[in-house]
Amino acid sequence: MLRNLLLTFAATVTVCSAQVPARVQSESRDAALGYMGTANFLIGRIGRDCLSVLGRAESPQQFVQTWQTRNGKYVIAAAKYMEMRLAEVAASNGEQRRGAVQKDMMSRSQTAADDLLQSWYRSGPKDAVCRRAVEMVDTGMLDVSPSSSVFADLQALVDWAQ
């Protein structure tokens, strides 16, 4: 599920990479960034759309924070990479271009996550879909793990960020 989102987002990130010097930008890091961005938005949307449906007490922000804590080293590495990529865009193309690239990357990640969630909603009643989606987050099924389709890229991103 996230694999397809990653492929869509990674292709988009690569389009933006012409503005970033090769010393920071890499296809592998772009893929990892896309994966983490899309996953983060997906978890946020699940929290926003589903917690109240299921009568859960935590806020969507708390729900996301729990997932981010469990996946902390990947979240931090993706944030560092995004920051450095955007800094290079600003250095070579100006702050206005930096803002446009950031907005585009975030928008594409959000759209991919929204599209996945909407496809889930079409598969059954909202309460059943929400129950399954929240269960996947709660049990760690949406956490980064060696079985993640881009685990090698995610681990390389963590190694790079240190």
Backbone as JSON Lines, residues from 0, in Angstrom:
{"i":0,"aa":"M","n":[0.82,-1.19,0.0],"ca":[0.0,0.0,0.0],"c":[0.86,1.26,0.0]}
{"i":1,"aa":"L","n":[1.79,1.38,0.96],"ca":[2.67,2.54,0.97],"c":[3.67,2.47,-0.17]}
{"i":2,"aa":"R","n":[3.97,1.25,-0.66],"ca":[4.93,1.1,-1.75],"c":[4.47,1.89,-2.97]}
{"i":3,"aa":"N","n":[3.2,1.76,-3.34],"ca":[2.68,2.49,-4.5],"c":[2.73,3.99,-4.26]}
{"i":4,"aa":"L","n":[2.42,4.42,-3.05],"ca":[2.5,5.83,-2.72],"c":[3.93,6.32,-2.83]}
{"i":5,"aa":"L","n":[4.85,5.5,-2.34],"ca":[6.26,5.86,-2.4],"c":[6.7,6.06,-3.84]}
{"i":6,"aa":"L","n":[6.34,5.12,-4.7],"ca":[6.76,5.23,-6.09],"c":[6.23,6.5,-6.73]}
{"i":7,"aa":"T","n":[4.99,6.86,-6.44],"ca":[4.42,8.09,-6.96],"c":[5.17,9.3,-6.42]}
{"i":8,"aa":"F","n":[5.4,9.32,-5.12],"ca":[6.05,10.46,-4.5],"c":[7.51,10.55,-4.91]}
{"i":9,"aa":"A","n":[8.22,9.41,-4.96],"ca":[9.63,9.43,-5.32],"c":[9.83,9.97,-6.73]}
{"i":10,"aa":"A","n":[8.93,9.64,-7.64],"ca":[9.02,10.19,-8.99],"c":[8.87,11.7,-8.97]}
{"i":11,"aa":"T","n":[7.99,12.19,-8.13],"ca":[7.78,13.62,-8.0],"c":[8.98,14.31,-7.4]}
{"i":12,"aa":"V","n":[9.54,13.71,-6.35],"ca":[10.7,14.3,-5.71],"c":[11.86,14.38,-6.69]}
{"i":13,"aa":"T","n":[12.03,13.35,-7.52],"ca":[13.11,13.33,-8.49],"c":[12.96,14.47,-9.49]}
{"i":14,"aa":"V","n":[11.73,14.81,-9.85],"ca":[11.51,15.93,-10.75],"c":[12.05,17.21,-10.14]}
{"i":15,"aa":"C","n":[11.89,17.37,-8.83],"ca":[12.36,18.58,-8.15],"c":[13.87,18.56,-7.93]}
{"i":16,"aa":"S","n":[14.52,17.42,-8.08],"ca":[15.92,17.31,-7.68],"c":[16.87,18.05,-8.6]}
{"i":17,"aa":"A","n":[16.43,18.51,-9.74],"ca":[17.31,19.28,-10.61],"c":[17.77,20.56,-9.94]}
{"i":18,"aa":"Q","n":[17.04,21.05,-8.96],"ca":[17.41,22.27,-8.26],"c":[18.36,22.01,-7.09]}
{"i":19,"aa":"V","n":[18.74,20.76,-6.85],"ca":[19.53,20.41,-5.68],"c":[20.87,19.83,-6.13]}
{"i":20,"aa":"P","n":[21.99,20.38,-5.65],"ca":[23.3,19.82,-6.01],"c":[23.4,18.36,-5.6]}
{"i":21,"aa":"A","n":[24.13,17.59,-6.38],"ca":[24.22,16.14,-6.18],"c":[24.84,15.76,-4.84]}
{"i":22,"aa":"R","n":[25.58,16.63,-4.21],"ca":[26.25,16.22,-2.97],"c":[25.27,15.91,-1.85]}
{"i":23,"aa":"V","n":[24.07,16.43,-1.88],"ca":[23.06,16.09,-0.88],"c":[21.98,15.21,-1.5]}
{"i":24,"aa":"Q","n":[21.47,15.59,-2.64],"ca":[20.37,14.87,-3.27],"c":[20.82,13.5,-3.77]}
{"i":25,"aa":"S","n":[19.97,12.5,-3.55],"ca":[20.18,11.19,-4.14],"c":[18.82,10.54,-4.34]}
{"i":26,"aa":"E","n":[18.75,9.66,-5.32],"ca":[17.5,8.97,-5.61],"c":[17.05,8.14,-4.4]}
{"i":27,"aa":"S","n":[17.99,7.49,-3.75],"ca":[17.68,6.68,-2.58],"c":[17.11,7.53,-1.44]}
{"i":28,"aa":"R","n":[17.75,8.66,-1.17],"ca":[17.26,9.53,-0.1],"c":[15.92,10.14,-0.49]}
{"i":29,"aa":"D","n":[15.73,10.45,-1.77],"ca":[14.44,10.96,-2.22],"c":[13.34,9.94,-1.98]}
{"i":30,"aa":"A","n":[13.63,8.67,-2.28],"ca":[12.64,7.62,-2.07],"c":[12.3,7.49,-0.59]}
{"i":31,"aa":"A","n":[13.31,7.52,0.26],"ca":[13.07,7.43,1.7],"c":[12.27,8.62,2.2]}
{"i":32,"aa":"L","n":[12.61,9.81,1.73],"ca":[11.86,11.01,2.1],"c":[10.41,10.91,1.66]}
{"i":33,"aa":"G","n":[10.19,10.46,0.44],"ca":[8.83,10.29,-0.05],"c":[8.03,9.31,0.78]}
{"i":34,"aa":"Y","n":[8.65,8.21,1.12],"ca":[8.0,7.19,1.94],"c":[7.6,7.76,3.29]}
{"i":35,"aa":"M","n":[8.54,8.42,3.94],"ca":[8.27,8.96,5.28],"c":[7.24,10.09,5.22]}
{"i":36,"aa":"G","n":[7.34,10.95,4.23],"ca":[6.36,12.03,4.11],"c":[4.96,11.51,3.9]}
{"i":37,"aa":"T","n":[4.83,10.55,3.01],"ca":[3.52,9.97,2.73],"c":[2.98,9.22,3.95]}
{"i":38,"aa":"A","n":[3.85,8.44,4.6],"ca":[3.42,7.71,5.79],"c":[2.96,8.67,6.88]}
{"i":39,"aa":"N","n":[3.71,9.74,7.09],"ca":[3.35,10.71,8.12],"c":[1.98,11.33,7.84]}
{"i":40,"aa":"F","n":[1.75,11.74,6.6],"ca":[0.44,12.29,6.25],"c":[-0.66,11.25,6.39]}
{"i":41,"aa":"L","n":[-0.37,10.01,6.01],"ca":[-1.37,8.94,6.12],"c":[-1.77,8.73,7.58]}
{"i":42,"aa":"I","n":[-0.79,8.66,8.46],"ca":[-1.08,8.46,9.89],"c":[-1.9,9.64,10.4]}
{"i":43,"aa":"G","n":[-1.54,10.85,9.99],"ca":[-2.29,12.03,10.4],"c":[-3.74,12.0,9.94]}
{"i":44,"aa":"R","n":[-3.94,11.59,8.7],"ca":[-5.32,11.5,8.18],"c":[-6.11,10.41,8.89]}
{"i":45,"aa":"I","n":[-5.49,9.29,9.16],"ca":[-6.18,8.23,9.91],"c":[-6.6,8.78,11.26]}
{"i":46,"aa":"G","n":[-5.69,9.48,11.92],"ca":[-6.02,10.06,13.22],"c":[-7.15,11.06,13.12]}
{"i":47,"aa":"R","n":[-7.05,11.96,12.16],"ca":[-8.07,13.0,12.0],"c":[-9.43,12.42,11.64]}
{"i":48,"aa":"D","n":[-9.44,11.45,10.75],"ca":[-10.71,10.91,10.25],"c":[-11.31,9.83,11.14]}
{"i":49,"aa":"C","n":[-10.49,9.1,11.86],"ca":[-10.98,7.87,12.46],"c":[-11.07,7.84,13.99]}
{"i":50,"aa":"L","n":[-10.26,8.61,14.67],"ca":[-10.27,8.5,16.13],"c":[-11.63,8.78,16.73]}
{"i":51,"aa":"S","n":[-12.28,9.84,16.26],"ca":[-13.59,10.17,16.82],"c":[-14.64,9.13,16.41]}
{"i":52,"aa":"V","n":[-14.54,8.58,15.23],"ca":[-15.47,7.54,14.77],"c":[-15.4,6.34,15.7]}
{"i":53,"aa":"L","n":[-14.2,6.06,16.2],"ca":[-14.01,4.89,17.06],"c":[-14.11,5.22,18.54]}
{"i":54,"aa":"G","n":[-14.37,6.5,18.86],"ca":[-14.49,6.91,20.25],"c":[-13.18,6.92,21.0]}
{"i":55,"aa":"R","n":[-12.08,7.1,20.27],"ca":[-10.76,7.14,20.9],"c":[-10.54,8.52,21.53]}
{"i":56,"aa":"A","n":[-9.9,8.55,22.68],"ca":[-9.73,9.78,23.45],"c":[-8.57,10.65,22.98]}
{"i":57,"aa":"E","n":[-7.52,10.03,22.41],"ca":[-6.36,10.86,22.05],"c":[-6.65,11.75,20.84]}
{"i":58,"aa":"S","n":[-5.9,12.82,20.75],"ca":[-6.05,13.75,19.63],"c":[-5.31,13.17,18.42]}
{"i":59,"aa":"P","n":[-5.64,13.64,17.22],"ca":[-4.87,13.22,16.04],"c":[-3.38,13.52,16.2]}
{"i":60,"aa":"Q","n":[-3.05,14.64,16.84],"ca":[-1.65,14.99,17.04],"c":[-0.96,13.97,17.95]}
{"i":61,"aa":"Q","n":[-1.64,13.54,19.0],"ca":[-1.07,12.52,19.89],"c":[-0.89,11.19,19.16]}
{"i":62,"aa":"F","n":[-1.84,10.86,18.32],"ca":[-1.8,9.63,17.54],"c":[-0.57,9.64,16.62]}
{"i":63,"aa":"V","n":[-0.37,10.75,15.92],"ca":[0.79,10.9,15.03],"c":[2.07,10.88,15.85]}
{"i":64,"aa":"Q","n":[2.08,11.57,16.97],"ca":[3.28,11.62,17.8],"c":[3.71,10.23,18.26]}
{"i":65,"aa":"T","n":[2.76,9.4,18.6],"ca":[3.07,8.03,19.01],"c":[3.75,7.28,17.87]}
{"i":66,"aa":"W","n":[3.21,7.42,16.66],"ca":[3.82,6.77,15.49],"c":[5.21,7.35,15.22]}
{"i":67,"aa":"Q","n":[5.33,8.67,15.29],"ca":[6.62,9.31,15.04],"c":[7.67,8.88,16.07]}
{"i":68,"aa":"T","n":[7.27,8.72,17.31],"ca":[8.19,8.29,18.35],"c":[8.71,6.88,18.04]}
{"i":69,"aa":"R","n":[7.81,5.99,17.67],"ca":[8.23,4.62,17.34],"c":[9.16,4.6,16.13]}
{"i":70,"aa":"N","n":[9.01,5.54,15.22],"ca":[9.79,5.6,13.99],"c":[10.76,6.77,14.0]}
{"i":71,"aa":"G","n":[11.15,7.19,15.19],"ca":[11.9,8.41,15.4],"c":[13.13,8.6,14.56]}
{"i":72,"aa":"K","n":[13.98,7.59,14.48],"ca":[15.23,7.8,13.74],"c":[14.97,8.04,12.26]}
{"i":73,"aa":"Y","n":[13.91,7.47,11.72],"ca":[13.57,7.67,10.31],"c":[12.92,9.04,10.11]}
{"i":74,"aa":"V","n":[12.07,9.43,11.04],"ca":[11.42,10.74,10.98],"c":[12.48,11.84,11.06]}
{"i":75,"aa":"I","n":[13.4,11.7,11.98],"ca":[14.45,12.72,12.16],"c":[15.35,12.78,10.93]}
{"i":76,"aa":"A","n":[15.74,11.63,10.4],"ca":[16.61,11.61,9.22],"c":[15.91,12.23,8.02]}
{"i":77,"aa":"A","n":[14.63,11.94,7.83],"ca":[13.88,12.52,6.71],"c":[13.77,14.03,6.87]}
{"i":78,"aa":"A","n":[13.54,14.49,8.09],"ca":[13.44,15.94,8.33],"c":[14.78,16.63,8.04]}
{"i":79,"aa":"K","n":[15.86,16.0,8.44],"ca":[17.19,16.58,8.18],"c":[17.45,16.65,6.68]}
{"i":80,"aa":"Y","n":[17.14,15.6,5.97],"ca":[17.35,15.58,4.53],"c":[16.5,16.65,3.85]}
{"i":81,"aa":"M","n":[15.25,16.73,4.22],"ca":[14.35,17.74,3.64],"c":[14.92,19.14,3.9]}
{"i":82,"aa":"E","n":[15.36,19.39,5.11],"ca":[15.91,20.7,5.47],"c":[17.13,21.04,4.61]}
{"i":83,"aa":"M","n":[18.01,20.06,4.44],"ca":[19.23,20.31,3.66],"c":[18.93,20.47,2.17]}
{"i":84,"aa":"R","n":[18.01,19.69,1.67],"ca":[17.62,19.83,0.26],"c":[17.03,21.2,0.01]}
{"i":85,"aa":"L","n":[16.14,21.63,0.89],"ca":[15.5,22.93,0.72],"c":[16.5,24.07,0.89]}
{"i":86,"aa":"A","n":[17.47,23.9,1.77],"ca":[18.5,24.93,1.93],"c":[19.31,25.07,0.65]}
{"i":87,"aa":"E","n":[19.61,23.97,0.01],"ca":[20.35,24.05,-1.25],"c":[19.52,24.66,-2.36]}
{"i":88,"aa":"V","n":[18.24,24.35,-2.38],"ca":[17.36,24.98,-3.37],"c":[17.37,26.49,-3.15]}
{"i":89,"aa":"A","n":[17.26,26.91,-1.91],"ca":[17.26,28.35,-1.6],"c":[18.59,28.98,-1.99]}
{"i":90,"aa":"A","n":[19.69,28.31,-1.73],"ca":[21.01,28.86,-2.03],"c":[21.21,29.04,-3.53]}
{"i":91,"aa":"S","n":[20.69,28.11,-4.32],"ca":[20.92,28.21,-5.76],"c":[19.78,28.88,-6.53]}
{"i":92,"aa":"N","n":[18.58,28.9,-5.96],"ca":[17.42,29.41,-6.71],"c":[16.58,30.42,-5.95]}
{"i":93,"aa":"G","n":[16.94,30.72,-4.7],"ca":[16.22,31.71,-3.93],"c":[15.14,31.14,-3.04]}
{"i":94,"aa":"E","n":[14.74,31.97,-2.08],"ca":[13.74,31.56,-1.09],"c":[12.37,31.29,-1.72]}
{"i":95,"aa":"Q","n":[12.02,32.02,-2.73],"ca":[10.71,31.8,-3.36],"c":[10.64,30.41,-3.98]}
{"i":96,"aa":"R","n":[11.73,30.0,-4.65],"ca":[11.77,28.67,-5.24],"c":[11.77,27.6,-4.15]}
{"i":97,"aa":"R","n":[12.49,27.87,-3.06],"ca":[12.51,26.94,-1.94],"c":[11.09,26.69,-1.44]}
{"i":98,"aa":"G","n":[10.36,27.75,-1.25],"ca":[8.97,27.62,-0.78],"c":[8.11,26.84,-1.76]}
{"i":99,"aa":"A","n":[8.31,27.09,-3.03],"ca":[7.52,26.37,-4.05],"c":[7.85,24.89,-4.06]}
{"i":100,"aa":"V","n":[9.13,24.55,-3.95],"ca":[9.53,23.14,-3.93],"c":[8.98,22.46,-2.69]}
{"i":101,"aa":"Q","n":[9.08,23.12,-1.54],"ca":[8.56,22.54,-0.3],"c":[7.06,22.31,-0.4]}
{"i":102,"aa":"K","n":[6.35,23.29,-0.88],"ca":[4.9,23.16,-1.02],"c":[4.53,22.02,-1.96]}
{"i":103,"aa":"D","n":[5.25,21.92,-3.07],"ca":[4.98,20.86,-4.04],"c":[5.25,19.48,-3.45]}
{"i":104,"aa":"M","n":[6.37,19.33,-2.75],"ca":[6.69,18.03,-2.16],"c":[5.65,17.63,-1.12]}
{"i":105,"aa":"M","n":[5.29,18.56,-0.28],"ca":[4.31,18.26,0.76],"c":[2.93,17.97,0.16]}
{"i":106,"aa":"S","n":[2.57,18.73,-0.84],"ca":[1.27,18.54,-1.48],"c":[1.17,17.15,-2.13]}
{"i":107,"aa":"R","n":[2.22,16.75,-2.79],"ca":[2.19,15.45,-3.45],"c":[2.14,14.31,-2.44]}
{"i":108,"aa":"S","n":[2.86,14.47,-1.35],"ca":[2.84,13.46,-0.31],"c":[1.44,13.37,0.32]}
{"i":109,"aa":"Q","n":[0.86,14.52,0.59],"ca":[-0.48,14.56,1.17],"c":[-1.51,13.97,0.22]}
{"i":110,"aa":"T","n":[-1.4,14.29,-1.05],"ca":[-2.34,13.76,-2.04],"c":[-2.24,12.25,-2.13]}
{"i":111,"aa":"A","n":[-1.02,11.72,-2.13],"ca":[-0.84,10.27,-2.19],"c":[-1.47,9.59,-0.98]}
{"i":112,"aa":"A","n":[-1.26,10.15,0.21],"ca":[-1.85,9.58,1.42],"c":[-3.38,9.68,1.37]}
{"i":113,"aa":"D","n":[-3.89,10.83,0.96],"ca":[-5.34,11.01,0.86],"c":[-5.95,10.03,-0.14]}
{"i":114,"aa":"D","n":[-5.28,9.84,-1.27],"ca":[-5.79,8.91,-2.29],"c":[-5.87,7.49,-1.75]}
{"i":115,"aa":"L","n":[-4.84,7.07,-0.99],"ca":[-4.87,5.73,-0.41],"c":[-6.02,5.6,0.58]}
{"i":116,"aa":"L","n":[-6.16,6.57,1.45],"ca":[-7.22,6.5,2.45],"c":[-8.6,6.5,1.78]}
{"i":117,"aa":"Q","n":[-8.77,7.31,0.75],"ca":[-10.05,7.33,0.04],"c":[-10.33,5.98,-0.62]}
{"i":118,"aa":"S","n":[-9.3,5.32,-1.13],"ca":[-9.52,3.99,-1.72],"c":[-9.94,2.99,-0.64]}
{"i":119,"aa":"W","n":[-9.39,3.14,0.57],"ca":[-9.82,2.28,1.66],"c":[-11.29,2.54,1.99]}
{"i":120,"aa":"Y","n":[-11.69,3.81,2.02],"ca":[-13.08,4.14,2.34],"c":[-14.05,3.56,1.32]}
{"i":121,"aa":"R","n":[-13.63,3.42,0.09],"ca":[-14.5,2.84,-0.93],"c":[-14.64,1.33,-0.75]}
{"i":122,"aa":"S","n":[-13.8,0.73,0.09],"ca":[-13.82,-0.73,0.24],"c":[-14.8,-1.22,1.29]}
{"i":123,"aa":"G","n":[-15.4,-0.31,2.06],"ca":[-16.33,-0.76,3.08],"c":[-16.82,0.39,3.93]}
{"i":124,"aa":"P","n":[-17.63,0.07,4.94],"ca":[-18.16,1.12,5.82],"c":[-17.02,1.84,6.55]}
{"i":125,"aa":"K","n":[-17.21,3.15,6.75],"ca":[-16.16,3.96,7.35],"c":[-15.72,3.43,8.7]}
{"i":126,"aa":"D","n":[-16.65,3.0,9.55],"ca":[-16.24,2.53,10.86],"c":[-15.36,1.28,10.76]}
{"i":127,"aa":"A","n":[-15.66,0.39,9.83],"ca":[-14.84,-0.82,9.64],"c":[-13.47,-0.46,9.08]}
{"i":128,"aa":"V","n":[-13.44,0.44,8.12],"ca":[-12.17,0.88,7.54],"c":[-11.34,1.58,8.61]}
{"i":129,"aa":"C","n":[-11.97,2.44,9.39],"ca":[-11.25,3.15,10.44],"c":[-10.71,2.18,11.49]}
{"i":130,"aa":"R","n":[-11.5,1.22,11.86],"ca":[-11.07,0.24,12.85],"c":[-9.81,-0.48,12.35]}
{"i":131,"aa":"R","n":[-9.82,-0.88,11.1],"ca":[-8.67,-1.58,10.52],"c":[-7.46,-0.64,10.4]}
{"i":132,"aa":"A","n":[-7.67,0.58,9.94],"ca":[-6.57,1.53,9.76],"c":[-5.91,1.86,11.1]}
{"i":133,"aa":"V","n":[-6.71,2.14,12.12],"ca":[-6.17,2.46,13.44],"c":[-5.46,1.24,14.02]}
{"i":134,"aa":"E","n":[-6.01,0.07,13.81],"ca":[-5.36,-1.15,14.27],"c":[-4.0,-1.33,13.61]}
{"i":135,"aa":"M","n":[-3.9,-1.01,12.33],"ca":[-2.62,-1.12,11.63],"c":[-1.58,-0.18,12.23]}
{"i":136,"aa":"V","n":[-2.01,1.02,12.62],"ca":[-1.09,1.95,13.26],"c":[-0.74,1.47,14.66]}
{"i":137,"aa":"D","n":[-1.75,1.12,15.43],"ca":[-1.53,0.69,16.82],"c":[-0.62,-0.52,16.93]}
{"i":138,"aa":"T","n":[-0.74,-1.45,16.02],"ca":[0.05,-2.69,16.09],"c":[1.4,-2.57,15.4]}
{"i":139,"aa":"G","n":[1.69,-1.42,14.82],"ca":[2.98,-1.21,14.18],"c":[3.07,-1.7,12.75]}
{"i":140,"aa":"M","n":[1.95,-2.09,12.17],"ca":[1.99,-2.56,10.78],"c":[2.43,-1.46,9.81]}
{"i":141,"aa":"L","n":[2.23,-0.22,10.16],"ca":[2.65,0.89,9.3],"c":[3.97,1.51,9.76]}
{"i":142,"aa":"D","n":[4.64,0.86,10.71],"ca":[5.96,1.31,11.15],"c":[7.01,0.88,10.13]}
{"i":143,"aa":"V","n":[8.13,1.58,10.15],"ca":[9.26,1.17,9.34],"c":[9.82,-0.11,9.94]}
{"i":144,"aa":"S","n":[10.08,-1.09,9.09],"ca":[10.65,-2.36,9.54],"c":[11.45,-2.96,8.38]}
{"i":145,"aa":"P","n":[12.24,-4.0,8.67],"ca":[13.0,-4.63,7.59],"c":[12.12,-5.15,6.45]}
{"i":146,"aa":"S","n":[10.83,-5.35,6.71],"ca":[9.94,-5.79,5.63],"c":[9.38,-4.62,4.81]}
{"i":147,"aa":"S","n":[9.66,-3.38,5.2],"ca":[9.23,-2.22,4.43],"c":[9.89,-2.27,3.06]}
{"i":148,"aa":"S","n":[9.14,-1.89,2.05],"ca":[9.62,-2.01,0.67],"c":[10.88,-1.21,0.39]}
{"i":149,"aa":"V","n":[11.11,-0.15,1.12],"ca":[12.29,0.7,0.9],"c":[13.17,0.74,2.15]}
{"i":150,"aa":"F","n":[13.17,-0.34,2.91],"ca":[13.93,-0.34,4.16],"c":[15.39,-0.01,3.95]}
{"i":151,"aa":"A","n":[16.01,-0.55,2.92],"ca":[17.43,-0.26,2.68],"c":[17.64,1.24,2.45]}
{"i":152,"aa":"D","n":[16.74,1.87,1.71],"ca":[16.84,3.31,1.48],"c":[16.62,4.09,2.78]}
{"i":153,"aa":"L","n":[15.68,3.65,3.59],"ca":[15.41,4.31,4.86],"c":[16.6,4.19,5.8]}
{"i":154,"aa":"Q","n":[17.19,3.0,5.86],"ca":[18.34,2.81,6.72],"c":[19.54,3.63,6.22]}
{"i":155,"aa":"A","n":[19.71,3.68,4.9],"ca":[20.79,4.5,4.32],"c":[20.58,5.97,4.65]}
{"i":156,"aa":"L","n":[19.35,6.42,4.65],"ca":[19.05,7.81,5.0],"c":[19.44,8.07,6.46]}
{"i":157,"aa":"V","n":[19.12,7.15,7.33],"ca":[19.49,7.29,8.75],"c":[21.01,7.35,8.87]}
{"i":158,"aa":"D","n":[21.7,6.46,8.18],"ca":[23.17,6.45,8.23],"c":[23.73,7.77,7.71]}
{"i":159,"aa":"W","n":[23.18,8.29,6.63],"ca":[23.62,9.56,6.05],"c":[23.4,10.71,7.03]}
{"i":160,"aa":"A","n":[22.28,10.69,7.73],"ca":[21.91,11.8,8.6],"c":[22.75,11.89,9.87]}
{"i":161,"aa":"Q","n":[23.47,10.85,10.2],"ca":[24.24,10.84,11.45],"c":[25.52,11.61,11.35]}
